[in-house]
Amino acid sequence: MLTEVQAGPYTIRGISVGGVYTSLQVPELDVVLDAGVPLRSFATTDHLFLSHGHSDHASALGALLGIRGLVGKHSPAQVFLPAEIESAVKEALAALGRLHRSAISMETIPMLPGDTRKVYRDLWVRAFRTHHAGPSLGYQFLKRVTKLKPEHQGMPGEEIARLRREGAGIFDEVERLELAYATDTLSKVLETAPSILESRVLILECTYLDQKWTVEETQERLHTHLDEIIARADLFQNEALVLMHFSQAYGPEQVHDIIRDRVPPALRERIKVFAPSSSRWFG
């Protein structure tokens, strides 16, 4: 069974275990985050985002794209990814296509930290640097909406319509920070990309949870420890904080218990634990 949590207005579903597999879907945004395992129900999603090239996050991309034809999706999926790994991903999928004797169709969209690209309609994505081995990115999804300037608010509708026809600049474009995704990263991403703390929903890795691994050992492995999140509890302005990518050294029930027991109540009430409620991980 896939794990599923509700975080604000968004459903986060999929599976994630550190070093094994991570692939998440946010159906309300029509996005898939990483492709560490090919899930059939994810294949209808047109927009995929790779955080980095490690196998537990990217090795199932070809299989996932290959399923699309079986579920009636014949247009190329868009794959957003760190610019530095674009050529390697294309080479890997070309080799896989030769093995299958069938070309794998996709459109790659290379991203660098700070790049902002339109996904569709009013949804945009901004890439930010994460801190891991090799090129890696996090993604912040935002909606750009127009809002009447304060000096024109309360104006009669017909007057607003007249000003619009005349081309008057009566609207401002406003960015609403909806959801951010940061996996496989040092906790310093919370300092280098502070706007993710203001996203309505933040999906954040939390690989190690207790004294089995110290913060220093966690940092050596280029991951984030629960202690580091607790130390920054007052910084999180998010409506929901989804913690994921737990080490397989913990069983799912342990993950739930440790977070419940260790996180301060003010933050704990906003945390969604992305782990099964059963005693075993998927697979």
C-alpha positions as CSV (number, residue, x, y, z in Angstrom):
1,M,0.0,0.0,0.0
2,L,1.2,3.5,-0.8
3,T,1.5,6.1,2.0
4,E,-0.9,9.0,1.7
5,V,-1.1,12.1,3.9
6,Q,-3.2,15.3,3.6
7,A,-1.1,18.4,4.0
8,G,-3.2,21.6,3.8
9,P,-5.0,21.5,0.4
10,Y,-2.6,18.9,-1.0
11,T,-2.5,15.1,-1.0
12,I,1.0,13.6,-0.8
13,R,1.1,10.0,-1.9
14,G,3.8,7.5,-2.8
15,I,6.6,5.9,-1.0
16,S,9.9,7.0,0.5
17,V,12.6,5.2,2.4
18,G,16.1,6.7,2.5
19,G,18.6,4.9,0.3
20,V,15.9,2.6,-1.1
21,Y,13.3,4.5,-3.1
22,T,11.5,7.8,-3.2
23,S,8.7,8.8,-5.5
24,L,5.9,11.2,-4.4
25,Q,2.8,12.4,-6.3
26,V,0.9,15.6,-5.6
27,P,-2.3,15.1,-7.7
28,E,-3.7,18.5,-7.1
29,L,-0.6,20.0,-8.8
30,D,-0.2,17.2,-11.4
31,V,3.4,16.7,-10.4
32,V,5.6,13.7,-9.5
33,L,8.6,14.3,-7.3
34,D,11.4,11.9,-8.0
35,A,11.3,8.4,-9.7
36,G,13.0,5.9,-7.4
37,V,10.3,3.3,-8.2
38,P,7.8,3.0,-11.1
39,L,4.3,3.3,-9.8
40,R,1.6,2.7,-12.4
41,S,-0.8,5.3,-10.9
42,F,1.9,8.0,-11.3
43,A,2.4,7.4,-15.0
44,T,-0.5,9.6,-16.0
45,T,1.2,12.7,-14.5
46,D,2.7,14.9,-17.1
47,H,5.2,16.8,-15.0
48,L,8.1,15.0,-13.2
49,F,10.8,16.6,-11.1
50,L,14.1,14.9,-10.3
51,S,16.0,16.2,-7.3
52,H,19.3,14.5,-8.3
53,G,20.7,11.4,-10.0
54,H,21.0,8.9,-7.2
55,S,19.4,5.6,-7.9
56,D,16.8,5.7,-5.1
57,H,15.5,8.9,-6.7
58,A,16.0,8.5,-10.4
59,S,16.6,4.9,-11.5
60,A,13.0,4.2,-12.3
61,L,12.5,7.1,-14.6
62,G,12.7,5.0,-17.8
63,A,10.2,2.5,-16.4
64,L,7.8,5.1,-15.3
65,L,7.9,6.9,-18.7
66,G,7.6,3.5,-20.4
67,I,4.3,2.8,-18.6
68,R,2.7,6.0,-20.0
69,G,1.7,4.4,-23.3
70,L,0.0,1.5,-21.4
71,V,-2.2,3.9,-19.5
72,G,-3.2,5.9,-22.6
73,K,-0.6,8.8,-22.3
74,H,1.1,9.2,-25.6
75,S,2.4,12.8,-25.3
76,P,5.9,13.3,-23.9
77,A,6.1,13.9,-20.2
78,Q,8.1,17.0,-19.1
79,V,11.1,16.1,-16.9
80,F,12.5,19.0,-14.8
81,L,16.0,18.1,-13.5
82,P,19.3,19.7,-12.5
83,A,21.0,21.0,-15.7
84,E,24.2,19.2,-14.9
85,I,22.7,15.7,-15.1
86,E,20.5,16.3,-18.2
87,S,23.0,14.7,-20.7
88,A,23.6,11.6,-18.4
89,V,19.8,11.1,-18.0
90,K,19.3,11.3,-21.8
91,E,22.2,8.9,-22.4
92,A,20.8,6.4,-19.9
93,L,17.3,6.5,-21.3
94,A,18.7,6.2,-24.9
95,A,20.5,3.0,-23.8
96,L,17.4,1.7,-22.1
97,G,15.4,2.4,-25.3
98,R,17.9,0.4,-27.3
99,L,17.5,-2.4,-24.9
100,H,13.7,-2.3,-25.2
101,R,13.8,-1.6,-28.9
102,S,11.5,1.3,-28.3
103,A,12.4,5.0,-27.8
104,I,11.5,6.6,-24.6
105,S,9.7,9.9,-25.2
106,M,10.2,12.9,-22.9
107,E,11.0,16.6,-22.8
108,T,13.8,17.5,-20.5
109,I,13.7,20.9,-18.8
110,P,17.2,21.7,-17.3
111,M,17.1,23.9,-14.2
112,L,19.7,25.8,-12.3
113,P,19.3,27.3,-8.8
114,G,17.1,30.3,-9.0
115,D,15.5,29.4,-12.3
116,T,11.8,29.9,-12.5
117,R,9.7,28.1,-15.2
118,K,6.1,27.9,-16.0
119,V,4.6,24.4,-15.5
120,Y,1.1,25.1,-16.8
121,R,-1.6,27.8,-16.5
122,D,-0.9,29.7,-13.3
123,L,1.5,27.2,-11.7
124,W,5.2,27.9,-11.8
125,V,8.3,26.2,-10.3
126,R,11.4,27.7,-8.9
127,A,14.5,25.6,-8.3
128,F,16.8,26.1,-5.3
129,R,20.1,24.5,-4.4
130,T,20.1,21.6,-2.0
131,H,23.3,20.3,-0.3
132,H,24.1,16.8,-1.2
133,A,26.6,14.7,-3.2
134,G,26.7,15.9,-6.8
135,P,24.2,18.3,-8.4
136,S,20.9,18.5,-6.6
137,L,17.9,20.7,-6.5
138,G,14.8,21.4,-4.5
139,Y,11.6,22.7,-6.1
140,Q,9.2,25.4,-4.9
141,F,5.8,25.5,-6.6
142,L,4.0,28.8,-6.7
143,K,1.0,30.3,-8.3
144,R,1.0,33.7,-9.9
145,V,-2.2,35.5,-9.6
146,T,-3.3,39.1,-10.4
147,K,-4.6,41.2,-7.5
148,L,-6.2,44.6,-7.7
149,K,-3.8,47.3,-6.4
150,P,-4.8,48.7,-3.0
151,E,-5.6,52.2,-4.4
152,H,-8.2,50.7,-6.8
153,Q,-9.9,48.4,-4.3
154,G,-13.5,49.3,-3.6
155,M,-13.9,50.9,-7.0
156,P,-17.1,50.2,-8.9
157,G,-16.9,47.3,-11.3
158,E,-17.7,49.4,-14.4
159,E,-14.9,51.8,-13.5
160,I,-12.5,48.9,-13.1
161,A,-13.6,47.5,-16.5
162,R,-13.1,50.9,-18.1
163,L,-9.6,51.2,-16.7
164,R,-8.7,47.7,-18.0
165,R,-10.0,48.5,-21.5
166,E,-7.8,51.6,-21.4
167,G,-4.7,49.5,-20.5
168,A,-4.3,51.2,-17.1
169,G,-2.0,49.2,-14.7
170,I,-4.5,48.5,-12.0
171,F,-3.3,45.0,-11.1
172,D,-0.3,43.6,-9.3
173,E,1.0,40.1,-9.9
174,V,1.3,38.2,-6.7
175,E,3.2,35.0,-6.0
176,R,1.6,32.5,-3.7
177,L,4.1,30.0,-2.3
178,E,2.2,26.7,-2.4
179,L,4.5,23.7,-1.9
180,A,8.3,23.1,-1.6
181,Y,10.2,19.9,-1.8
182,A,13.7,19.4,-0.3
183,T,15.1,15.9,-0.1
184,D,18.6,14.5,0.4
185,T,20.1,17.7,1.8
186,L,22.0,19.2,4.7
187,S,19.7,21.2,7.0
188,K,21.4,24.4,5.9
189,V,19.0,24.5,3.0
190,L,16.7,26.1,5.5
191,E,19.2,29.0,5.6
192,T,20.2,29.1,1.9
193,A,16.6,28.8,0.7
194,P,14.6,30.5,3.5
195,S,11.5,31.1,1.4
196,I,10.6,27.4,1.6
197,L,9.8,28.1,5.3
198,E,7.0,30.3,4.0
199,S,5.5,27.8,1.6
200,R,2.0,26.6,2.5
201,V,3.3,23.1,2.6
202,L,7.0,22.0,2.9
203,I,8.0,18.4,2.2
204,L,11.4,17.9,3.9
205,E,13.7,15.0,4.4
206,C,14.4,13.8,7.9
207,T,16.5,10.7,7.5
208,Y,17.7,10.2,11.1
209,L,15.7,10.7,14.2
210,D,17.5,9.9,17.4
211,Q,20.8,9.1,19.1
212,K,21.5,6.1,16.8
213,W,23.2,8.7,14.6
214,T,24.5,12.1,15.8
215,V,23.9,15.3,14.0
216,E,27.6,15.3,13.0
217,E,27.3,11.8,11.6
218,T,24.1,12.8,9.7
219,Q,25.9,15.8,8.3
220,E,28.8,13.6,7.1
221,R,26.2,11.6,5.2
222,L,24.7,14.9,3.7
223,H,21.3,14.4,5.3
224,T,19.1,16.0,7.9
225,H,18.6,14.9,11.5
226,L,15.4,15.5,13.5
227,D,17.4,17.3,16.1
228,E,18.2,20.0,13.5
229,I,14.5,20.4,12.7
230,I,13.6,20.7,16.4
231,A,16.3,23.3,16.9
232,R,14.6,25.4,14.2
233,A,11.0,24.7,15.3
234,D,10.2,28.4,15.6
235,L,11.3,29.1,12.0
236,F,8.7,27.0,10.2
237,Q,5.8,29.2,9.1
238,N,4.3,26.4,7.0
239,E,0.7,25.3,7.3
240,A,1.9,21.7,7.1
241,L,5.4,20.2,7.3
242,V,5.7,16.7,5.7
243,L,8.7,14.8,7.0
244,M,9.9,11.9,4.8
245,H,12.9,9.9,3.6
246,F,13.4,8.1,6.9
247,S,16.2,5.6,7.3
248,Q,15.1,2.0,7.0
249,A,16.9,1.4,10.3
250,Y,13.6,2.6,11.8
251,G,10.4,0.8,11.4
252,P,7.4,2.9,10.4
253,E,5.8,2.6,13.9
254,Q,9.1,3.8,15.4
255,V,9.1,6.8,13.1
256,H,5.7,7.8,14.3
257,D,6.5,7.2,18.0
258,I,9.8,9.1,17.9
259,I,8.4,12.2,16.2
260,R,5.4,12.2,18.5
261,D,7.6,12.0,21.6
262,R,10.4,14.3,20.6
263,V,8.9,17.2,18.6
264,P,7.6,20.2,20.6
265,P,3.7,20.4,20.5
266,A,3.5,23.7,18.6
267,L,5.4,22.2,15.7
268,R,4.2,18.6,16.1
269,E,0.5,19.6,15.4
270,R,1.6,20.8,11.9
271,I,3.8,17.8,11.1
272,K,2.6,15.0,8.7
273,V,4.7,11.9,9.0
274,F,5.1,10.3,5.6
275,A,5.4,6.7,6.8
276,P,3.0,3.8,6.8
277,S,0.9,3.2,9.9
278,S,1.7,-0.5,9.6
279,S,4.9,-2.1,11.0
280,R,6.5,-2.6,7.6
281,W,7.8,-0.5,4.8
282,F,6.4,-0.9,1.3
283,G,8.0,-3.9,-0.5
